[in-house]
């Protein structure tokens, strides 16, 4: 008996693959724009806080467009608003921005960008674009997730930053509205969802303790830098994996 093998690609298989690919593209697009809109809307608080800290509208808009990393921006205006020096503000923002370089190592694996696209990718490498990109099942979907989310966040973040700066500038003295303490509250809101693990909570506690000890003795802005260095130190502290065998004592023997 002769067995015939049909190696031809069936039209139904192609149609199913196309439908699945289209469904995945729509899903990634919805996720990307949802994240972009939600994150961008938070820019209105940054805009208001920035002018409350002493920056004018144009400086605030430029800061969002050029720095474009929320945590670093809040750290910068928080230090400035507390009376810290520009150097201390830059140091705090830079230390928090280091994470974007680590994200770049992750997204470079699937972006395969070069030239101007590489520069654009560097600007758009933030928490949200990285998160949406890396969770997708295929490289094509990862690239779509990264670029769409990055562009969406950039557009909405800068739009709402400008709106918040204009509104905040019209409000006058920030102490009338409690905005002089809002930078710390906003930064805490960014941090709180990340305190789900024991390591993250321990890092936060260490940073808080070090900051409280430094505040009476350091100029404004320096305690923020010290807190970041303390968090980095906790992160680099060696840990034994739960499944790793316990260290043997000298002269001991195995059962």
Phi and psi in degrees as GROMACS dihedral restraints (atoms count N, CA, C in turn):
[ dihedral_restraints ]
;  ai    aj    ak    al  type     phi  dphi    fc
    3     4     5     6     1  -100.5    20    10
    4     5     6     7     1   129.7    20    10
    6     7     8     9     1  -100.9    20    10
    7     8     9    10     1   126.4    20    10
    9    10    11    12     1  -100.1    20    10
   10    11    12    13     1   132.3    20    10
   12    13    14    15     1  -104.5    20    10
   13    14    15    16     1   126.7    20    10
   15    16    17    18     1  -100.6    20    10
   16    17    18    19     1   103.4    20    10
   18    19    20    21     1   -88.6    20    10
   19    20    21    22     1     2.8    20    10
   21    22    23    24     1   -70.7    20    10
   22    23    24    25     1   144.4    20    10
   24    25    26    27     1   -81.6    20    10
   25    26    27    28     1   124.8    20    10
   27    28    29    30     1   -76.7    20    10
   28    29    30    31     1   138.7    20    10
   30    31    32    33     1   -57.3    20    10
   31    32    33    34     1   -35.4    20    10
   33    34    35    36     1   -62.9    20    10
   34    35    36    37     1   -36.6    20    10
   36    37    38    39     1   -66.0    20    10
   37    38    39    40     1   -42.8    20    10
   39    40    41    42     1   -62.4    20    10
   40    41    42    43     1   -42.5    20    10
   42    43    44    45     1   -64.0    20    10
   43    44    45    46     1   -40.8    20    10
   45    46    47    48     1   -64.7    20    10
   46    47    48    49     1   -42.4    20    10
   48    49    50    51     1   -63.6    20    10
   49    50    51    52     1   -40.3    20    10
   51    52    53    54     1   -65.0    20    10
   52    53    54    55     1   -40.6    20    10
   54    55    56    57     1   -63.7    20    10
   55    56    57    58     1   -43.7    20    10
   57    58    59    60     1   -65.0    20    10
   58    59    60    61     1   -40.5    20    10
   60    61    62    63     1   -64.8    20    10
   61    62    63    64     1   -41.5    20    10
   63    64    65    66     1   -66.0    20    10
   64    65    66    67     1   -39.9    20    10
   66    67    68    69     1   -62.6    20    10
   67    68    69    70     1   -41.7    20    10
   69    70    71    72     1   -65.6    20    10
   70    71    72    73     1   -40.0    20    10
   72    73    74    75     1   -62.9    20    10
   73    74    75    76     1   -42.0    20    10
   75    76    77    78     1   -65.0    20    10
   76    77    78    79     1   -39.8    20    10
   78    79    80    81     1   -64.0    20    10
   79    80    81    82     1   -44.6    20    10
   81    82    83    84     1   -65.3    20    10
   82    83    84    85     1   -40.0    20    10
   84    85    86    87     1   -61.9    20    10
   85    86    87    88     1   -45.3    20    10
   87    88    89    90     1   -61.6    20    10
   88    89    90    91     1   -44.6    20    10
   90    91    92    93     1   -63.5    20    10
   91    92    93    94     1   -43.3    20    10
   93    94    95    96     1   -63.9    20    10
   94    95    96    97     1   -47.7    20    10
   96    97    98    99     1   -70.7    20    10
   97    98    99   100     1   -32.2    20    10
   99   100   101   102     1   -63.7    20    10
  100   101   102   103     1   -46.0    20    10
  102   103   104   105     1   -64.7    20    10
  103   104   105   106     1   -41.1    20    10
  105   106   107   108     1   -61.8    20    10
  106   107   108   109     1   -44.4    20    10
  108   109   110   111     1   -68.0    20    10
  109   110   111   112     1   -45.7    20    10
  111   112   113   114     1   -63.2    20    10
  112   113   114   115     1   -44.1    20    10
  114   115   116   117     1   -70.3    20    10
  115   116   117   118     1   -43.0    20    10
  117   118   119   120     1   -61.1    20    10
  118   119   120   121     1   -37.5    20    10
  120   121   122   123     1   -60.7    20    10
  121   122   123   124     1   -27.4    20    10
  123   124   125   126     1   -70.5    20    10
  124   125   126   127     1   -16.0    20    10
  126   127   128   129     1   -61.8    20    10
  127   128   129   130     1   -22.7    20    10
  129   130   131   132     1   -64.3    20    10
  130   131   132   133     1   -35.2    20    10
  132   133   134   135     1   -70.3    20    10
  133   134   135   136     1   -37.6    20    10
  135   136   137   138     1   -63.8    20    10
  136   137   138   139     1   -43.1    20    10
  138   139   140   141     1   -58.4    20    10
  139   140   141   142     1   -44.7    20    10
  141   142   143   144     1   -66.6    20    10
  142   143   144   145     1   -41.8    20    10
  144   145   146   147     1   -67.3    20    10
  145   146   147   148     1   -34.8    20    10
  147   148   149   150     1   -64.5    20    10
  148   149   150   151     1   -47.4    20    10
  150   151   152   153     1   -70.1    20    10
  151   152   153   154     1   -28.7    20    10
  153   154   155   156     1   -68.1    20    10
  154   155   156   157     1   -25.7    20    10
  156   157   158   159     1   -85.9    20    10
  157   158   159   160     1    -5.2    20    10
  159   160   161   162     1   118.3    20    10
  160   161   162   163     1    -8.4    20    10
  162   163   164   165     1   -81.2    20    10
  163   164   165   166     1   151.5    20    10
  165   166   167   168     1   -89.1    20    10
  166   167   168   169     1   179.7    20    10
  168   169   170   171     1   -61.1    20    10
  169   170   171   172     1   -45.5    20    10
  171   172   173   174     1   -69.5    20    10
  172   173   174   175     1   -36.3    20    10
  174   175   176   177     1   -64.3    20    10
  175   176   177   178     1   -38.9    20    10
  177   178   179   180     1   -64.7    20    10
  178   179   180   181     1   -45.8    20    10
  180   181   182   183     1   -62.5    20    10
  181   182   183   184     1   -42.8    20    10
  183   184   185   186     1   -64.8    20    10
  184   185   186   187     1   -38.5    20    10
  186   187   188   189     1   -62.4    20    10
  187   188   189   190     1   -42.5    20    10
  189   190   191   192     1   -67.8    20    10
  190   191   192   193     1   -40.0    20    10
  192   193   194   195     1   -71.4    20    10
  193   194   195   196     1   -36.8    20    10
  195   196   197   198     1   -93.4    20    10
  196   197   198   199     1   -44.8    20    10
  198   199   200   201     1   -76.3    20    10
  199   200   201   202     1   -50.8    20    10
  201   202   203   204     1    46.0    20    10
  202   203   204   205     1    56.6    20    10
  204   205   206   207     1  -153.1    20    10
  205   206   207   208     1   108.5    20    10
  207   208   209   210     1   -51.1    20    10
  208   209   210   211     1   -50.8    20    10
  210   211   212   213     1   -59.4    20    10
  211   212   213   214     1   -43.8    20    10
  213   214   215   216     1   -66.0    20    10
  214   215   216   217     1   -37.4    20    10
  216   217   218   219     1   -65.5    20    10
  217   218   219   220     1   -43.7    20    10
  219   220   221   222     1   -64.9    20    10
  220   221   222   223     1   -37.7    20    10
  222   223   224   225     1   -63.6    20    10
  223   224   225   226     1   -41.9    20    10
  225   226   227   228     1   -61.3    20    10
  226   227   228   229     1   -53.5    20    10
  228   229   230   231     1   -70.9    20    10
  229   230   231   232     1   -27.4    20    10
  231   232   233   234     1   -64.5    20    10
  232   233   234   235     1   -42.9    20    10
  234   235   236   237     1   -67.7    20    10
  235   236   237   238     1   -44.4    20    10
  237   238   239   240     1   -61.3    20    10
  238   239   240   241     1   -43.8    20    10
  240   241   242   243     1   -64.7    20    10
  241   242   243   244     1   -27.9    20    10
  243   244   245   246     1   -83.9    20    10
  244   245   246   247     1    -0.7    20    10
  246   247   248   249     1    94.4    20    10
  247   248   249   250     1    10.3    20    10
  249   250   251   252     1   -73.3    20    10
  250   251   252   253     1   165.3    20    10
  252   253   254   255     1   -77.8    20    10
  253   254   255   256     1   162.5    20    10
  255   256   257   258     1   -61.8    20    10
  256   257   258   259     1   -35.4    20    10
  258   259   260   261     1   -64.0    20    10
  259   260   261   262     1   -42.8    20    10
  261   262   263   264     1   -65.5    20    10
  262   263   264   265     1   -38.3    20    10
  264   265   266   267     1   -64.7    20    10
  265   266   267   268     1   -42.9    20    10
  267   268   269   270     1   -65.6    20    10
  268   269   270   271     1   -40.2    20    10
  270   271   272   273     1   -63.1    20    10
  271   272   273   274     1   -45.1    20    10
  273   274   275   276     1   -63.2    20    10
  274   275   276   277     1   -44.1    20    10
  276   277   278   279     1   -65.6    20    10
  277   278   279   280     1   -38.9    20    10
  279   280   281   282     1   -67.6    20    10
  280   281   282   283     1   -40.3    20    10
  282   283   284   285     1   -63.2    20    10
  283   284   285   286     1   -39.3    20    10
  285   286   287   288     1   -72.4    20    10
  286   287   288   289     1   -27.3    20    10
  288   289   290   291     1   -78.8    20    10
  289   290   291   292     1    -9.0    20    10
  291   292   293   294     1   -58.9    20    10
  292   293   294   295     1   -31.6    20    10
  294   295   296   297     1   -59.8    20    10
  295   296   297   298     1   -29.3    20    10
  297   298   299   300     1   -65.4    20    10
  298   299   300   301     1   -31.8    20    10
  300   301   302   303     1   -65.5    20    10
  301   302   303   304     1   -36.4    20    10
  303   304   305   306     1   -68.4    20    10
  304   305   306   307     1   -36.8    20    10
  306   307   308   309     1   -61.4    20    10
  307   308   309   310     1   -37.6    20    10
  309   310   311   312     1   -58.8    20    10
  310   311   312   313     1   -34.9    20    10
  312   313   314   315     1   -65.1    20    10
  313   314   315   316     1   -32.6    20    10
  315   316   317   318     1   -74.8    20    10
  316   317   318   319     1   -47.4    20    10
  318   319   320   321     1   -76.6    20    10
  319   320   321   322     1   -22.1    20    10
  321   322   323   324     1   -62.4    20    10
  322   323   324   325     1   -24.7    20    10
  324   325   326   327     1   -65.9    20    10
  325   326   327   328     1   -31.0    20    10
  327   328   329   330     1  -116.6    20    10
  328   329   330   331     1   -14.3    20    10
  330   331   332   333     1   -75.2    20    10
  331   332   333   334     1   -42.5    20    10
  333   334   335   336     1    51.9    20    10
  334   335   336   337     1    48.1    20    10
  336   337   338   339     1   -95.5    20    10
  337   338   339   340     1   152.3    20    10
  339   340   341   342     1  -148.0    20    10
  340   341   342   343     1   162.7    20    10
  342   343   344   345     1    62.5    20    10
  343   344   345   346     1  -135.5    20    10
  345   346   347   348     1   -64.9    20    10
  346   347   348   349     1   -32.1    20    10
  348   349   350   351     1   -64.4    20    10
  349   350   351   352     1   -33.7    20    10
  351   352   353   354     1   -66.7    20    10
  352   353   354   355     1   -41.3    20    10
  354   355   356   357     1   -64.3    20    10
  355   356   357   358     1   -42.0    20    10
  357   358   359   360     1   -63.7    20    10
  358   359   360   361     1   -40.6    20    10
  360   361   362   363     1   -63.3    20    10
  361   362   363   364     1   -38.9    20    10
  363   364   365   366     1   -62.2    20    10
  364   365   366   367     1   -39.7    20    10
  366   367   368   369     1   -68.7    20    10
  367   368   369   370     1   -33.1    20    10
  369   370   371   372     1   -94.9    20    10
  370   371   372   373     1     2.9    20    10
  372   373   374   375     1   -80.2    20    10
  373   374   375   376     1    96.5    20    10
  375   376   377   378     1  -132.7    20    10
  376   377   378   379     1  -179.6    20    10
  378   379   380   381     1   -54.3    20    10
  379   380   381   382     1   -49.6    20    10
  381   382   383   384     1   -70.8    20    10
  382   383   384   385     1   -45.5    20    10
  384   385   386   387     1   -65.0    20    10
  385   386   387   388     1   -37.4    20    10
  387   388   389   390     1   -66.8    20    10
  388   389   390   391     1   -45.2    20    10
  390   391   392   393     1   -62.6    20    10
  391   392   393   394     1   -47.0    20    10
  393   394   395   396     1   -67.5    20    10
  394   395   396   397     1   -36.0    20    10
  396   397   398   399     1   -68.3    20    10
  397   398   399   400     1   -49.9    20    10
  399   400   401   402     1   -70.8    20    10
  400   401   402   403     1   -20.6    20    10
  402   403   404   405     1   -85.4    20    10
  403   404   405   406     1    -5.3    20    10
  405   406   407   408     1   -76.6    20    10
  406   407   408   409     1   154.6    20    10
  408   409   410   411     1   -80.0    20    10
  409   410   411   412     1   -19.9    20    10
  411   412   413   414     1  -130.5    20    10
  412   413   414   415     1   158.9    20    10
  414   415   416   417     1   -62.0    20    10
  415   416   417   418     1   -37.6    20    10
  417   418   419   420     1   -62.1    20    10
  418   419   420   421     1   -44.3    20    10
  420   421   422   423     1   -68.9    20    10
  421   422   423   424     1   -34.1    20    10
  423   424   425   426     1   -64.2    20    10
  424   425   426   427     1   -44.1    20    10
  426   427   428   429     1   -63.0    20    10
  427   428   429   430     1   -43.5    20    10
  429   430   431   432     1   -60.9    20    10
  430   431   432   433     1   -45.5    20    10
  432   433   434   435     1   -61.9    20    10
  433   434   435   436     1   -42.4    20    10
  435   436   437   438     1   -64.7    20    10
  436   437   438   439     1   -53.9    20    10
  438   439   440   441     1   -66.5    20    10
  439   440   441   442     1   -44.5    20    10
  441   442   443   444     1   -66.0    20    10
  442   443   444   445     1   -43.4    20    10
  444   445   446   447     1   -66.0    20    10
  445   446   447   448     1   -44.3    20    10
  447   448   449   450     1   -59.8    20    10
  448   449   450   451     1   -45.6    20    10
  450   451   452   453     1   -66.3    20    10
  451   452   453   454     1   -42.4    20    10
  453   454   455   456     1   -62.6    20    10
  454   455   456   457     1   -46.4    20    10
  456   457   458   459     1   -63.1    20    10
  457   458   459   460     1   -42.9    20    10
  459   460   461   462     1   -60.3    20    10
  460   461   462   463     1   -46.5    20    10
  462   463   464   465     1   -63.5    20    10
  463   464   465   466     1   -51.1    20    10
  465   466   467   468     1   -73.7    20    10
  466   467   468   469     1   -37.6    20    10
  468   469   470   471     1   -61.3    20    10
  469   470   471   472     1   -45.6    20    10
  471   472   473   474     1   -72.2    20    10
  472   473   474   475     1   -35.4    20    10
  474   475   476   477     1   -63.2    20    10
  475   476   477   478     1   -48.0    20    10
  477   478   479   480     1   -74.6    20    10
  478   479   480   481     1   -27.1    20    10
  480   481   482   483     1   -61.7    20    10
  481   482   483   484     1   -46.7    20    10
  483   484   485   486     1   -61.0    20    10
  484   485   486   487     1   -42.8    20    10
  486   487   488   489     1   -62.7    20    10
  487   488   489   490     1   -45.2    20    10
  489   490   491   492     1   -64.2    20    10
  490   491   492   493     1   -36.7    20    10
  492   493   494   495     1   -66.3    20    10
  493   494   495   496     1   -41.5    20    10
  495   496   497   498     1   -65.5    20    10
  496   497   498   499     1   -44.9    20    10
  498   499   500   501     1   -65.3    20    10
  499   500   501   502     1   -45.4    20    10
  501   502   503   504     1   -63.0    20    10
  502   503   504   505     1   -36.3    20    10
  504   505   506   507     1   -66.4    20    10
  505   506   507   508     1   -33.7    20    10
  507   508   509   510     1   -77.2    20    10
  508   509   510   511     1   -17.8    20    10
  510   511   512   513     1   -77.2    20    10
  511   512   513   514     1   -20.3    20    10
  513   514   515   516     1    83.7    20    10
  514   515   516   517     1  -141.7    20    10
  516   517   518   519     1   -58.7    20    10
  517   518   519   520     1   118.6    20    10
  519   520   521   522     1   -65.7    20    10
  520   521   522   523     1   -22.6    20    10
  522   523   524   525     1   -68.5    20    10
  523   524   525   526     1   -23.1    20    10
  525   526   527   528     1   -65.1    20    10
  526   527   528   529     1   -27.0    20    10
  528   529   530   531     1  -112.6    20    10
  529   530   531   532     1     2.9    20    10
  531   532   533   534     1    80.1    20    10
  532   533   534   535     1    12.0    20    10
  534   535   536   537     1   -75.3    20    10
  535   536   537   538     1   -12.3    20    10
  537   538   539   540     1   -68.2    20    10
  538   539   540   541     1   -20.3    20    10
  540   541   542   543     1  -110.6    20    10
  541   542   543   544     1     6.6    20    10
  543   544   545   546     1   -76.8    20    10
  544   545   546   547     1   -24.6    20    10
  546   547   548   549     1   -61.4    20    10
  547   548   549   550     1   -43.6    20    10
  549   550   551   552     1   -64.2    20    10
  550   551   552   553     1   -40.1    20    10
  552   553   554   555     1   -64.9    20    10
  553   554   555   556     1   -41.3    20    10
  555   556   557   558     1   -65.3    20    10
  556   557   558   559     1   -40.3    20    10
  558   559   560   561     1   -66.6    20    10
  559   560   561   562     1   -37.1    20    10
  561   562   563   564     1   -64.3    20    10
  562   563   564   565     1   -37.5    20    10
  564   565   566   567     1   -63.4    20    10
  565   566   567   568     1   -35.4    20    10
  567   568   569   570     1   -68.6    20    10
  568   569   570   571     1   -35.6    20    10
  570   571   572   573     1   -79.5    20    10
  571   572   573   574     1   -35.9    20    10
  573   574   575   576     1   -54.4    20    10
  574   575   576   577     1   -45.8    20    10
  576   577   578   579     1   -64.4    20    10
  577   578   579   580     1   -14.2    20    10
  579   580   581   582     1   -92.2    20    10
  580   581   582   583     1     0.7    20    10
  582   583   584   585     1   -94.6    20    10
  583   584   585   586     1    37.1    20    10
  585   586   587   588     1   -85.2    20    10
  586   587   588   589     1   -26.8    20    10
  588   589   590   591     1   -97.2    20    10
  589   590   591   592     1   160.3    20    10
  591   592   593   594     1   -65.3    20    10
  592   593   594   595     1   -39.1    20    10
  594   595   596   597     1   -63.7    20    10
  595   596   597   598     1   -42.6    20    10
  597   598   599   600     1   -64.2    20    10
  598   599   600   601     1   -41.5    20    10
  600   601   602   603     1   -64.7    20    10
  601   602   603   604     1   -41.0    20    10
  603   604   605   606     1   -64.1    20    10
  604   605   606   607     1   -39.6    20    10
  606   607   608   609     1   -62.6    20    10
  607   608   609   610     1   -44.1    20    10
  609   610   611   612     1   -63.0    20    10
  610   611   612   613     1   -43.0    20    10
  612   613   614   615     1   -63.0    20    10
  613   614   615   616     1   -43.9    20    10
  615   616   617   618     1   -61.3    20    10
  616   617   618   619     1   -43.1    20    10
  618   619   620   621     1   -64.5    20    10
  619   620   621   622     1   -39.2    20    10
  621   622   623   624     1   -65.4    20    10
  622   623   624   625     1   -44.5    20    10
  624   625   626   627     1   -62.8    20    10
  625   626   627   628     1   -45.9    20    10
  627   628   629   630     1   -63.5    20    10
  628   629   630   631     1   -39.9    20    10
  630   631   632   633     1   -63.2    20    10
  631   632   633   634     1   -45.7    20    10
  633   634   635   636     1   -63.1    20    10
  634   635   636   637     1   -34.6    20    10
  636   637   638   639     1   -71.7    20    10
  637   638   639   640     1   -31.4    20    10
  639   640   641   642     1   -83.8    20    10
  640   641   642   643     1   -27.4    20    10
  642   643   644   645     1   -55.4    20    10
  643   644   645   646     1   -44.7    20    10
  645   646   647   648     1   -69.8    20    10
  646   647   648   649     1   -16.9    20    10
  648   649   650   651     1  -115.9    20    10
  649   650   651   652     1    -8.2    20    10
  651   652   653   654     1  -118.7    20    10
  652   653   654   655     1   151.1    20    10
  654   655   656   657     1   -67.7    20    10
  655   656   657   658     1   160.4    20    10
  657   658   659   660     1   -55.0    20    10
  658   659   660   661     1   136.1    20    10
  660   661   662   663     1   100.6    20    10
  661   662   663   664     1   -34.8    20    10
  663   664   665   666     1   -68.4    20    10
  664   665   666   667     1   -39.4    20    10
  666   667   668   669     1   -57.6    20    10
  667   668   669   670     1   -32.0    20    10
  669   670   671   672     1   -64.4    20    10
  670   671   672   673     1   -43.7    20    10
  672   673   674   675     1   -64.3    20    10
  673   674   675   676     1   -42.6    20    10
  675   676   677   678     1   -62.3    20    10
  676   677   678   679     1   -40.3    20    10
  678   679   680   681     1   -63.0    20    10
  679   680   681   682     1   -41.7    20    10
  681   682   683   684     1   -63.7    20    10
  682   683   684   685     1   -42.7    20    10
  684   685   686   687     1   -63.7    20    10
  685   686   687   688     1   -37.2    20    10
  687   688   689   690     1   -64.7    20    10
  688   689   690   691     1   -40.9    20    10
  690   691   692   693     1   -64.0    20    10
  691   692   693   694     1   -40.0    20    10
  693   694   695   696     1   -63.4    20    10
  694   695   696   697     1   -41.1    20    10
  696   697   698   699     1   -61.0    20    10
  697   698   699   700     1   -42.9    20    10
  699   700   701   702     1   -63.7    20    10
  700   701   702   703     1   -39.6    20    10
  702   703   704   705     1   -65.5    20    10
  703   704   705   706     1   -31.2    20    10
  705   706   707   708     1   -88.1    20    10
  706   707   708   709     1    -6.9    20    10
  708   709   710   711     1   -64.8    20    10
  709   710   711   712     1   128.5    20    10
  711   712   713   714     1   -65.1    20    10
  712   713   714   715     1   138.2    20    10
  714   715   716   717     1  -125.5    20    10
  715   716   717   718     1   145.1    20    10
  717   718   719   720     1   -89.6    20    10
  718   719   720   721     1   128.4    20    10
  720   721   722   723     1   -62.4    20    10
  721   722   723   724     1   141.3    20    10
  723   724   725   726     1   -55.7    20    10
  724   725   726   727     1   -30.5    20    10
  726   727   728   729     1   -89.3    20    10
  727   728   729   730     1    -4.2    20    10
  729   730   731   732     1   -74.5    20    10
  730   731   732   733     1   145.5    20    10
  732   733   734   735     1   -68.5    20    10
  733   734   735   736     1   146.6    20    10
  735   736   737   738     1   -66.5    20    10
  736   737   738   739     1   145.6    20    10
  738   739   740   741     1   -63.6    20    10
  739   740   741   742     1   140.7    20    10
  741   742   743   744     1   -83.8    20    10
  742   743   744   745     1   141.7    20    10
  744   745   746   747     1   -78.4    20    10
  745   746   747   748     1   151.3    20    10
  747   748   749   750     1   -60.8    20    10
  748   749   750   751     1   131.6    20    10
  750   751   752   753     1    82.5    20    10
  751   752   753   754     1    -1.9    20    10
  753   754   755   756     1   -77.4    20    10
  754   755   756   757     1   172.8    20    10
  756   757   758   759     1  -138.7    20    10
  757   758   759   760     1   153.2    20    10
  759   760   761   762     1   -83.9    20    10
  760   761   762   763     1   144.9    20    10
